[in-house]
Amino acid sequence: MKKESNYFLRVAGVTRDSIVDGPGVRLTVFVPGCKIKCPRCHNPKTWDFNGGYVISVADILSMYRKQYQGLTLSGGEPFDQDEEQTAALLSLASLVHARGGDVWAYSGHYLESLRTKNHPLLEAIDALVDGPFVWSLRDLSLKYRNSSNKRIWTKTPEGVWKNATDKF
């Protein structure tokens, strides 16, 4: 098995100092590739799985500051990635956890669907904002989500997912 920081990840972009992709100041990684393709998506340029550029997990981690509360995985769709991309995301999440940060992920899939697929990324994240973007439910007043059908889930230390939408 490769050393965790030796993985490479295709990214659509990396945003430092984000304050909108979860609590606190965060590093946000946007992965390319999405099978959902929500109508009126705010980020359609990330739908192409071959888009973006390749960067090492070590280089992404070098952007992570001790002042950050955590890492956010967005897209595209983090849960539509192939095995190699998923392994790199798991590595990055593990390294951020080792630095004391939390890991959030945004998905157009609902948690229930991801759980039935037993997606490995669910084990590596602390919070999930789930559900497709629905234009008719768009609400810019909502914290950390852009349509009211989306939910925010947090994971307890025991690994149990709890709906925390009302806490945000």
VOBA-1610 file (N, C-alpha, C; in pm, whole numbers, padded with zeros to 5 digits, always signed):
BEGIN
Met+00084-00120+00000Met+00000+00000+00000Met+00088+00125+00000Lys+00043+00226-00073Lys+00118+00350-00080Lys+00114+00423+00054Lys+00222+00497+00079Lys+00221+00586+00195Lys+00108+00688+00172Glu+00036+00723+00276Glu-00083+00806+00262Glu-00060+00934+00183Ser+00052+01002+00203Ser+00073+01129+00136Ser+00125+01112-00007Asn+00146+00988-00053Asn+00195+00964-00189Asn+00083+00950-00292Tyr-00041+00968-00253Tyr-00152+00960-00346Tyr-00161+01087-00431Phe-00222+01071-00547Phe-00249+01185-00634Phe-00400+01193-00654Leu-00448+01315-00666Leu-00591+01341-00675Leu-00618+01435-00791Arg-00717+01402-00871Arg-00762+01496-00975Arg-00860+01592-00907Val-00835+01720-00918Val-00920+01821-00855Val-00968+01921-00960Ala-01086+01974-00936Ala-01139+02083-01017Ala-01091+02216-00961Gly-01048+02214-00836Gly-00997+02333-00771Gly-00983+02313-00621Val-00907+02402-00560Val-00888+02402-00415Val-00909+02545-00368Thr-00993+02562-00266Thr-01018+02695-00210Thr-00966+02700-00067Arg-00879+02794-00044Arg-00827+02817+00092Arg-00917+02916+00163Asp-00920+02906+00295Asp-00988+03005+00379Asp-01138+03016+00352Ser-01202+02906+00318Ser-01347+02908+00295Ser-01422+02922+00428Ile-01525+03003+00427Ile-01610+03019+00545Ile-01755+02980+00515Val-01779+02923+00396Val-01915+02887+00356Val-01936+02737+00338Asp-01830+02658+00346Asp-01838+02515+00319Asp-01832+02429+00444Gly-01885+02482+00553Gly-01882+02415+00682Gly-01837+02513+00788Pro-01839+02470+00914Pro-01806+02562+01024Pro-01658+02600+01026Gly-01633+02720+01072Gly-01496+02768+01085Gly-01435+02801+00950Val-01305+02821+00952Val-01230+02846+00829Val-01179+02711+00780Arg-01193+02686+00649Arg-01168+02551+00597Arg-01088+02554+00467Leu-01032+02440+00437Leu-00975+02413+00305Leu-01079+02331+00231Thr-01118+02374+00112Thr-01219+02303+00035Thr-01157+02249-00093Val-01178+02120-00116Val-01129+02053-00236Val-01249+02016-00322Phe-01248+02062-00446Phe-01354+02031-00541Phe-01303+01924-00636Val-01369+01808-00636Val-01329+01701-00727Val-01413+01709-00854Pro-01354+01676-00969Pro-01432+01676-01092Pro-01507+01544-01109Gly-01621+01554-01174Gly-01699+01435-01204Gly-01826+01429-01124Cys-01938+01424-01194Cys-02067+01412-01129Cys-02163+01341-01223Lys-02228+01238-01172Lys-02328+01165-01250Lys-02468+01225-01232Ile-02489+01303-01129Ile-02622+01354-01095Ile-02663+01468-01189Lys-02576+01566-01205Lys-02598+01680-01295Lys-02731+01751-01267Cys-02742+01803-01147Cys-02863+01874-01105Cys-02894+01989-01201Pro-03019+02002-01243Pro-03056+02118-01325Pro-03024+02248-01250Arg-02964+02341-01320Arg-02926+02473-01267Arg-02818+02464-01159Cys-02738+02359-01163Cys-02625+02343-01073Cys-02538+02468-01077His-02485+02510-00963His-02401+02628-00959His-02257+02597-01000Asn-02225+02470-01023Asn-02087+02433-01054Asn-02080+02330-01168Pro-02149+02351-01280Pro-02152+02250-01387Pro-02016+02225-01451Lys-01924+02317-01438Lys-01791+02295-01496Lys-01718+02180-01427Thr-01770+02133-01314Thr-01706+02021-01243Thr-01768+01886-01279Trp-01858+01880-01373Trp-01924+01754-01407Trp-01832+01656-01479Asp-01738+01705-01557Asp-01650+01621-01638Asp-01547+01550-01549Phe-01548+01418-01551Phe-01455+01340-01469Phe-01310+01360-01510Asn-01287+01406-01632Asn-01150+01430-01679Asn-01109+01576-01667Gly-01192+01656-01607Gly-01161+01798-01593Gly-01059+01822-01482Gly-01023+01947-01470Gly-00932+01985-01361Gly-00788+01947-01387Tyr-00718+01922-01280Tyr-00575+01891-01287Tyr-00540+01792-01177Val-00424+01732-01187Val-00379+01634-01090Val-00279+01700-00996Ile-00296+01672-00867Ile-00210+01727-00763Ile-00189+01619-00657Ser-00076+01622-00593Ser-00051+01521-00489Ser-00127+01556-00361Val-00162+01453-00288Val-00226+01474-00158Val-00131+01555-00068Ala-00002+01529-00079Ala+00096+01604+00001Ala+00090+01753-00032Asp+00075+01787-00160Asp+00066+01928-00198Asp-00062+01993-00147Ile-00172+01918-00150Ile-00297+01971-00094Ile-00280+01992+00056Leu-00221+01894+00122Leu-00202+01903+00266Leu-00111+02021+00303Ser-00017+02056+00216Ser+00071+02170+00244Ser-00007+02302+00247Met-00127+02304+00190Met-00212+02424+00193Met-00293+02433+00322Tyr-00297+02323+00397Tyr-00379+02316+00518Tyr-00308+02390+00631Arg-00376+02487+00690Arg-00318+02568+00798Arg-00367+02521+00934Lys-00286+02542+01034Lys-00326+02499+01169Lys-00449+02575+01219Gln-00478+02692+01161Gln-00596+02770+01200Gln-00725+02712+01144Tyr-00716+02620+01049Tyr-00836+02564+00988Tyr-00907+02472+01085Gln-01040+02476+01077Gln-01119+02380+01155Gln-01124+02247+01082Gly-01112+02252+00951Gly-01117+02125+00879Gly-01110+02138+00729Leu-01145+02028+00667Leu-01143+02009+00522Leu-01286+01985+00475Thr-01320+02039+00360Thr-01449+02010+00297Thr-01423+01950+00161Leu-01492+01840+00132Leu-01486+01774+00002Leu-01614+01808-00073Ser-01599+01864-00193Ser-01713+01906-00271Ser-01688+01869-00416Gly-01768+01923-00505Gly-01747+01882-00643Gly-01816+01971-00741Gly-01839+01899-00848Gly-01853+01758-00879Gly-01925+01683-00766Glu-01888+01560-00760Glu-01950+01470-00664Glu-01845+01378-00602Pro-01807+01402-00474Pro-01706+01318-00410Pro-01742+01170-00405Phe-01871+01138-00404Phe-01913+00999-00390Phe-01932+00928-00524Asp-01903+00996-00636Asp-01908+00934-00768Asp-01769+00902-00822Gln-01668+00913-00739Gln-01530+00896-00785Gln-01493+00749-00799Asp-01394+00722-00884Asp-01346+00585-00901Asp-01262+00544-00780Glu-01216+00421-00782Glu-01144+00365-00667Glu-01015+00442-00635Glu-00943+00484-00738Glu-00818+00557-00718Glu-00843+00694-00655Gln-00942+00765-00709Gln-00978+00896-00654Gln-01027+00882-00510Thr-01110+00782-00486Thr-01163+00759-00351Thr-01050+00730-00253Ala-00952+00649-00295Ala-00838+00619-00208Ala-00762+00747-00173Ala-00745+00836-00269Ala-00676+00963-00243Ala-00758+01050-00148Leu-00891+01053-00164Leu-00977+01130-00073Leu-00971+01073+00068Leu-00971+00941+00078Leu-00960+00877+00210Leu-00827+00911+00276Ser-00720+00912+00198Ser-00589+00948+00249Ser-00588+01092+00301Leu-00640+01183+00219Leu-00644+01324+00258Leu-00726+01343+00385Ala-00841+01278+00394Ala-00924+01289+00514Ala-00850+01238+00637Ser-00781+01127+00623Ser-00704+01070+00734Ser-00595+01165+00781Leu-00527+01226+00688Leu-00419+01319+00723Leu-00472+01446+00790Val-00588+01493+00747Val-00649+01610+00813Val-00695+01572+00953His-00753+01454+00969His-00790+01409+01103His-00667+01401+01194Ala-00557+01354+01141Ala-00433+01344+01219Ala-00385+01481+01266Arg-00423+01585+01196Arg-00388+01722+01234Arg-00494+01785+01324Gly-00597+01709+01359Gly-00700+01759+01450Gly-00818+01824+01381Gly-00823+01820+01248Gly-00933+01882+01175Gly-01048+01786+01153Asp-01164+01844+01124Asp-01279+01761+01088Asp-01293+01759+00936Val-01374+01668+00886Val-01393+01654+00741Val-01542+01655+00710Trp-01581+01750+00628Trp-01718+01760+00578Trp-01718+01720+00431Ala-01832+01670+00382Ala-01847+01640+00241Ala-01985+01685+00196Tyr-01991+01732+00072Tyr-02117+01768+00007Tyr-02148+01664-00097Ser-02273+01620-00102Ser-02314+01520-00200Ser-02454+01548-00250Gly-02476+01521-00376Gly-02610+01526-00432Gly-02688+01399-00405His-02620+01297-00353His-02686+01173-00313His-02737+01190-00170Tyr-02843+01120-00137Tyr-02890+01119+00001Tyr-02811+01016+00082Leu-02797+01043+00210Leu-02723+00954+00300Leu-02773+00810+00290Glu-02904+00793+00285Glu-02960+00658+00280Glu-02907+00579+00160Ser-02897+00645+00047Ser-02845+00580-00074Ser-02697+00546-00059Leu-02620+00638-00004Leu-02477+00614+00016Leu-02454+00498+00113Arg-02539+00489+00214Arg-02525+00380+00312Arg-02556+00245+00249Thr-02657+00238+00163Thr-02689+00109+00100Thr-02576+00065+00007Lys-02502+00161-00048Lys-02387+00129-00133Lys-02261+00103-00050Asn-02272+00126+00082Asn-02159+00106+00173Asn-02036+00183+00126His-02057+00309+00090His-01948+00390+00035His-01840+00414+00141Pro-01714+00382+00110Pro-01606+00394+00209Pro-01581+00537+00258Leu-01613+00635+00177Leu-01590+00774+00217Leu-01676+00812+00338Leu-01790+00746+00355Leu-01874+00775+00472Leu-01801+00750+00603Glu-01712+00654+00604Glu-01636+00623+00726Glu-01532+00730+00758Ala-01490+00805+00656Ala-01379+00899+00672Ala-01424+01042+00699Ile-01554+01068+00694Ile-01600+01206+00712Ile-01676+01219+00844Asp-01684+01343+00890Asp-01751+01374+01017Asp-01889+01435+00996Ala-01909+01492+00878Ala-02037+01556+00848Ala-02065+01545+00698Leu-02193+01537+00666Leu-02236+01525+00527Leu-02352+01620+00503Val-02342+01697+00396Val-02454+01777+00348Val-02506+01701+00226Asp-02626+01645+00237Asp-02674+01553+00133Asp-02792+01607+00056Gly-02818+01544-00058Gly-02934+01576-00140Gly-02900+01658-00261Pro-02975+01638-00369Pro-02950+01715-00492Pro-02992+01860-00475Phe-02928+01945-00552Phe-02972+02084-00556Phe-03105+02089-00632Val-03206+02154-00572Val-03337+02169-00635Val-03366+02318-00646Trp-03368+02368-00768Trp-03384+02511-00791Trp-03509+02567-00725Ser-03621+02494-00733Ser-03746+02545-00677Ser-03741+02551-00523Leu-03644+02485-00462Leu-03627+02487-00316Leu-03506+02571-00274Arg-03451+02645-00368Arg-03333+02728-00343Arg-03363+02829-00233Asp-03272+02839-00138Asp-03289+02931-00026Asp-03151+02975+00020Leu-03111+03094-00016Leu-02978+03143+00016Leu-02961+03183+00162Ser-03069+03180+00238Ser-03059+03213+00380Ser-03015+03093+00464Leu-03016+02975+00405Leu-02979+02853+00478Leu-02827+02844+00493Lys-02784+02807+00610Lys-02642+02795+00635Lys-02590+02662+00580Tyr-02482+02667+00505Tyr-02410+02552+00451Tyr-02486+02470+00348Arg-02600+02518+00302Arg-02674+02445+00199Arg-02750+02546+00116Asn-02783+02509-00006Asn-02843+02607-00096Asn-02986+02573-00139Ser-03037+02459-00095Ser-03178+02429-00118Ser-03232+02355+00003Ser-03359+02379+00032Ser-03415+02333+00159Ser-03432+02182+00170Asn-03420+02109+00062Asn-03427+01963+00069Asn-03297+01902+00121Lys-03190+01978+00115Lys-03060+01927+00162Lys-03060+01918+00315Arg-02991+01817+00363Arg-02983+01796+00508Arg-02836+01795+00551Ile-02813+01829+00676Ile-02679+01824+00733Ile-02677+01712+00836Trp-02587+01618+00815Trp-02571+01503+00904Trp-02436+01512+00972Thr-02432+01481+01101Thr-02305+01472+01171Thr-02294+01331+01230Lys-02170+01288+01247Lys-02146+01154+01297Lys-02099+01162+01442Thr-02160+01081+01527Thr-02120+01076+01668Thr-01985+01004+01678Pro-01919+01016+01793Pro-01793+00942+01812Pro-01810+00790+01796Glu-01931+00742+01816Glu-01959+00599+01800Glu-01987+00562+01654Gly-01988+00662+01565Gly-02010+00636+01423Gly-02155+00635+01380Val-02243+00691+01462Val-02386+00696+01430Val-02417+00830+01364Trp-02485+00826+01249Trp-02524+00949+01180Trp-02648+01009+01243Lys-02640+01139+01274Lys-02753+01212+01334Lys-02788+01330+01244Asn-02917+01351+01222Asn-02961+01465+01143Asn-02941+01590+01228Ala-02853+01678+01181Ala-02819+01801+01254Ala-02861+01925+01180Thr-02950+01909+01083Thr-02993+02021+01000Thr-03040+02140+01083Asp-03118+02113+01186Asp-03173+02221+01268Asp-03068+02293+01354Lys-02950+02234+01369Lys-02845+02296+01450Lys-02767+02401+01372Phe-02789+02405+01242Phe-02712+02498+01159Phe-02803+02599+01098
//
